[in-house]
Amino acid sequence: MEGLKLCDSDYRFMLVVWEYAPVNSGELARLCREKLGWKKSTTYTQIKKMCEKGYIENTQAIVRVLVPKEQVQADESSYFVERTFGGSLPGFLTAFLGGKTISEKEAKKIKQMIDEHIEKKE
C-alpha cells in the first residue's frame, strides 16, 4: 500500500481503532458513539470502507489493524512536506517554528534524529 492518506473522518476513526484494537465490532460501534458521536450504522459503514482500503480487517466480528499508525503518520507527513514545501525539510521547520522556541531536550532529540538519518558518503 503506497501513499497512505486519510480524510479527517477516516483518521479520527482509525485513532479509535489504533487505540483499542483488536476490538469487537459492537464494542467499536459503542466507542465511536462515545468518542465521535457516530451512529452504529455510521461505524459499520466506516469499518467496511477501511477494510476495503486495507487499513483494517474484520474477521468474526473482531476488528484488527493492518496498517500501523506510525506508517500512516509518516506517509501523511511526507505528503504534506512535499506538497506544501516542495519537499524541503528546512522550509517546513522554518515555517513550523515560526519564531517559537523549543526546549534543549527537544533540540537534542531533533539533532539525534537528524544524525540517525544523514546520508553517509562512501
DAQUINOR-V384380 format. One record per backbone hydrogen bond with DSSP energy under -0.5 kcal/mol. CO is the residue of the C=O (numbers start at 1). NH is the residue of the N-H. If there is no record, write none. Layout:
CO|NH ; CO|NH
This chain:
3|5 ; 7|11 ; 8|12 ; 9|13 ; 10|14 ; 11|15 ; 12|16 ; 13|17 ; 14|18 ; 15|19 ; 16|20 ; 17|21 ; 23|63 ; 24|28 ; 25|29 ; 26|30 ; 27|31 ; 28|32 ; 29|33 ; 30|34 ; 31|35 ; 32|36 ; 32|37 ; 32|38 ; 33|37 ; 39|43 ; 40|44 ; 41|45 ; 42|46 ; 43|47 ; 44|48 ; 45|49 ; 46|50 ; 47|51 ; 48|52 ; 49|53 ; 50|54 ; 50|55 ; 50|56 ; 51|54 ; 55|66 ; 55|67 ; 57|64 ; 59|62 ; 61|25 ; 61|63 ; 62|59 ; 62|64 ; 63|22 ; 63|23 ; 64|57 ; 66|68 ; 68|71 ; 68|72 ; 69|73 ; 70|74 ; 71|75 ; 72|76 ; 73|77 ; 74|78 ; 75|79 ; 76|80 ; 77|81 ; 78|82 ; 79|83 ; 80|84 ; 81|85 ; 81|87 ; 82|86 ; 85|88 ; 87|89 ; 88|92 ; 89|93 ; 90|94 ; 91|95 ; 92|96 ; 93|97 ; 94|98 ; 97|100 ; 103|107 ; 104|108 ; 105|109 ; 106|110 ; 107|111 ; 108|112 ; 109|113 ; 110|114 ; 111|115 ; 112|116 ; 113|117 ; 114|117 ; 115|118 ; 119|121
